[in-house]
Amino acid sequence: MKTAYLIPLLTLPLIFANCREAKRTVSEVKTEVATAGDVTFARSAFESLARGDASVAEKIDWPVFTSIGENVGASYIALPSAIEKEKLVNAFITQFATSFRENGGSIDAFTNWRVTAHDSAHTEVAADSSSGILSITVSERDGVEKVSSLNMIK
């Protein structure tokens, strides 16, 4: 009879250990889902930018944005009016898409989209191409995902 009481007591630590394992796994899954969302967001933003789609403007954090080593954000902040800022944004998107096409760029040439770094402030997403590795930083500003940098690493 004492054995019947002893078995549940011995299995109790195993049950709690499994609960802790489940919590850790749920946390990891949440991170994987969040970073997978960042990959999708970064890829979508890049593809829209490469096509010259003006709607990509809302996906970019213009005040801090850097592109291929150029601090676009500093130029953006220096502009005195919303009209001039809008002109800069539209010109950047158009010029990026034009340059991308003129240099033989192809959206399909970017493969192996993945997260290379992630913390609470940002996620770095990378994609491979024959020209090098595209690196896109996705940050959160006021609860909204935005692309804060875009670079090519050779």
N, C-alpha and C positions, 0 to 999 in steps of 0.2 A: 504494500500500500504506500509506503514512503517513496518508492521508486516512481509511482504515478505523479507525485507532487514534485519530485526532483527533476523530471524531464522538462516540464514547462519552465522551471527556473533556469535550467541550463541553456535552453533555446532563446530566452529573452535577450541576452546580449547579441546574439546573432541577428535577431529581428531588428534591434536598434542599429546595428552596424549596417544592415542592408538599407535602412531608412536614410542613414547618413550618405551612403553611396548613391542612393536615388536622388537625393538633394544635389549632390555634386554633379551628377550626370545631367539633371535638369538645368543647372546653371551653365554647364558647358554647352548644352543644346541651345539655350537662349543666346549665348555668345555666337555660336555657329550660325544661327538664324539671322542675328543682327549683322554679322559680317557678310553673310551671303547676300543680304539686302544691300549692303554697301557696294558689293561687287556689281550687282545688277544696276544700282544707281549710277556708279562711276562709268560703267560701260555705256549705259543709255546716254549719259551726259556727253561722253566723248563722241559717240556716234552722231548725236545731234549737232555737236559743234563741227565735226568733220563734214557734215552735210550742209552746214550753214543755216540750220533751223533756228530762227529767232527765238523760239520758245525756250531754248536752252539758257537764255539769260537769267531766268529765275532759278536755275540750278547752280549758279556760280556765285560765290561769295566775293563780289567785286571789290570791296574795300581792302581785302587782304590777298586777293588772287595773284599768283605768280604763274607764268607760263614760259616754259623753255628758258628759264633763267631771268626772264624779264619781270620786274615788279609792276604789273598792270595796276595793282591796287593803289600804289603811290600816285600814279597818273590819274586814276579815278578820283581819289580823295582830293587831289589838288584842283580839280575842276569846280568852279564856283556855282554852277547851276545844274538843276536836274536835267535840263534840255541838253547841256553839253555832256553830262554823264551818259545819257541815253545814246547820244551820237557816238561816244567812245565805245560803248557796249556793242552797238550795231556794227560799227566799223571793225571792231576786233573779231566778232563772229564771222563777218563777211570775209575779212582778210585771212583768218585762220582757214576757213573752208577753201578759199581760192588757192592759198599756198599749199594746202594739203593735196588738192587735186593736181596742181601744176607740178608738184614734186613726185607725182606718181603714187600718191597715197591711196590705199585701199582699206576700207573698214574691215574687210574679210581677212586682211593680212595680220590682224591682231588676234592672237590665240592664247590659250592657257591663262585666262583671266583668273586671278587669285588674290587673296589677302596676304600681304607680306608683313604687316604690323597692325596691331590693334590695341587701343587703350580707351579709356573713358572719354578722351577728348577728340580722337580722330582714328580713322582707319586708312591705311595705305594699301592701295590696290595696284596690281601690276598686270601687264599683258606683254607677251612676247611678240616681236616682229623681226623681220630680217634687218631692220635698221637699228635695233636695240630693244631695250625694255622701256615700255611706257609706264610711268609711275603717276598715279593720280591719288591725291590726298582728299579724303572726304571728311569734313568736319561738321560739327553741329553748332548752329548759331540760333539762339532763341527757339530751340526745340525743332529746328528744321535742318535737314541734311543739305549741305552745299559743298561744291568742289572748291577747295581752297588753293590747290596747286596741280599743275600738269607739267610733267617733265619727261624727257627722253634720256635714258642712260645707255651709253654705248658700251 
